[in-house]
Amino acid sequence: MANFVIKQGEAKTLTLTVTDQNGEAVDLTGATLALAVKAIQVQAFCLKGAFIDPDRLKLGVRIDNTDYLSDPIDLPVSSLLRKHILNQNPAGGNWTVDAVNNARLALQAVN
C-alpha cells in the first residue's frame, strides 16, 4: 500500500483498483470517494530560553473566534517538537474537511 500526502490546493490523481474475492477488477464507474478527517495534530518546534519567560505553551485551534487549547506543555531546554492531537472537534462532533479548513491553529505562551 502506498502512502502519500495531498496538500490543500494541490491536485493529485489517485488511481484505485478494487478486486473482488476472485481477484476480478470491480467497476468503480460512477463511484463517489468520501473524504473524512480522523484527527488533527497541532505541532510546535520550540525551546525554552535560558533566563526569560515563557517556560510553557498551549497548543490548539481557534474555531469561530473561540480558542480550544491544550493544558500547559513544558518547554524543553533544547529544541524539540511538541504536539497536541485533537481526535474530536472541540466545538462539537467529529472533524469534517470544512471544519479543518475553517479552523486556525493556535499557540499561547504561558508562564
VENGI-V976201 format. One record per pair of residues at least 12 apart in sequence whose C-alpha atoms are under 8 Angstrom apart, sorted by the first residue. I is the first residue (numbers start at 1). J is the second residue. Records with the same first field share a line. If there is no record, write none. Layout:
I: J, J
This chain:
35: 97
36: 95, 96, 97
37: 95, 96, 97
38: 87, 95
39: 85, 86, 87, 88, 95
40: 85, 86, 87, 100
41: 83, 84, 85, 86
42: 59, 60, 61, 83, 84, 85, 105
43: 59, 81, 82, 83, 84
44: 59, 81, 82, 83
45: 79, 80, 81, 82
46: 75, 76, 78, 79, 80, 81, 82
47: 75, 76, 77, 78, 79, 80
48: 75, 76, 77, 78
49: 77
50: 77
53: 111
54: 109, 110, 111
55: 74, 75, 109, 110, 111
56: 72, 73, 74, 75, 109, 110, 111
57: 72, 73, 74, 75, 107, 108, 109, 110
58: 70, 71, 72, 73, 107, 108, 109, 110
59: 83, 84, 105, 106, 107, 108
60: 84, 105, 106, 107
61: 103, 104, 105, 106
62: 103, 104, 105, 106
63: 91, 102, 103, 104
64: 103
67: 106
68: 90
69: 106, 107
70: 84
72: 110
